[in-house]
Structures are given as structure tokens and as C-alpha cells.
Amino acid sequence: MAGDALILIENGVYAISKYSTSEYLSAEDCAPVFAVEADVLARGMSTDENIELVDYAGFVRLCTLYDKVVTW
């Protein structure tokens, strides 16, 4: 997963509870995980240091850093 990243948006931020407690995120070769802060706050959630919160401008910036963007 080198060179990849995961950005959680909208209802996808509900995955935070699974990812933030996962040992997988502490692995050195893990892709960085981001979440849109407004989406996290709108759902009354919080996160830990394994997930970096970004604003909408940060979301756009991240999308431009990678060759392919896949959503579903």
C-alpha cells in the first residue's frame, strides 16, 4: 500500500471506530488514514492520533496528490 491513502468522508467516517482501534494502523507500511473533520463532528464522533482530520480544502489537496482516486 505504499503510495496509497484512505480518506473517510460522509458516512464513511463511521469506520473510524474500527480503524482507530486496529493494530493494522500502527504498522509501518500502513497507508495513512484521513477523515473529513466536518463529517466526523456532524456525527458526534472523535478520533485518535492514527487518523488525521482534514477540512474540505485538505480533502481536495489529498485528491490531487494521488494518481487515481476511487470512491464508492
C-alpha positions as CSV (number, residue, x, y, z in Angstrom):
1,M,0.0,0.0,0.0
2,A,2.9,2.3,-0.3
3,G,1.9,5.4,-2.1
4,D,-1.8,5.0,-1.1
5,A,-4.0,6.8,1.3
6,L,-7.5,6.3,2.7
7,I,-9.8,9.3,3.1
8,L,-13.0,8.7,5.0
9,I,-15.9,11.0,4.0
10,E,-19.6,11.4,4.8
11,N,-21.0,8.2,6.4
12,G,-17.6,6.5,5.7
13,V,-16.3,8.2,8.9
14,Y,-18.3,5.6,10.9
15,A,-15.3,3.3,10.0
16,I,-13.2,5.3,12.4
17,S,-14.1,3.2,15.4
18,K,-12.9,0.1,13.5
19,Y,-9.7,1.7,12.1
20,S,-8.7,3.7,15.2
21,T,-8.6,0.6,17.4
22,S,-6.9,-1.6,14.8
23,E,-3.3,-2.8,15.2
24,Y,-3.1,-2.5,11.4
25,L,-2.9,1.3,11.6
26,S,0.2,1.0,13.7
27,A,2.1,-1.0,11.1
28,E,5.0,0.9,9.5
29,D,3.8,0.1,6.0
30,C,0.2,1.1,6.5
31,A,-1.3,3.7,4.2
32,P,-2.2,7.0,6.0
33,V,-5.8,7.4,7.0
34,F,-7.6,10.7,6.9
35,A,-11.2,11.8,7.7
36,V,-13.1,15.0,6.8
37,E,-13.4,16.8,10.1
38,A,-16.8,18.3,9.4
39,D,-18.2,14.8,8.7
40,V,-16.7,13.4,11.9
41,L,-18.1,16.3,14.0
42,A,-21.5,16.2,12.3
43,R,-21.9,12.6,13.5
44,G,-20.7,13.4,17.1
45,M,-17.6,11.3,16.7
46,S,-14.0,11.6,17.8
47,T,-10.8,10.0,16.6
48,D,-7.3,9.3,17.8
49,E,-3.8,10.1,16.5
50,N,-3.9,7.3,13.9
51,I,-6.4,9.3,11.8
52,E,-5.6,12.8,10.6
53,L,-8.6,15.2,10.3
54,V,-8.7,17.4,7.3
55,D,-11.0,20.2,6.1
56,Y,-12.6,20.3,2.6
57,A,-9.6,22.1,1.2
58,G,-7.4,19.4,2.6
59,F,-9.6,16.7,1.1
60,V,-9.2,18.4,-2.4
61,R,-5.4,18.7,-1.8
62,L,-5.2,15.0,-0.9
63,C,-7.2,14.0,-4.1
64,T,-4.7,15.9,-6.2
65,L,-1.6,14.2,-4.6
66,Y,-2.6,10.7,-5.9
67,D,-2.7,9.4,-9.5
68,K,-6.0,7.6,-9.1
69,V,-9.0,8.5,-6.8
70,V,-11.6,5.7,-6.3
71,T,-14.9,6.3,-4.5
72,W,-17.8,4.1,-3.7
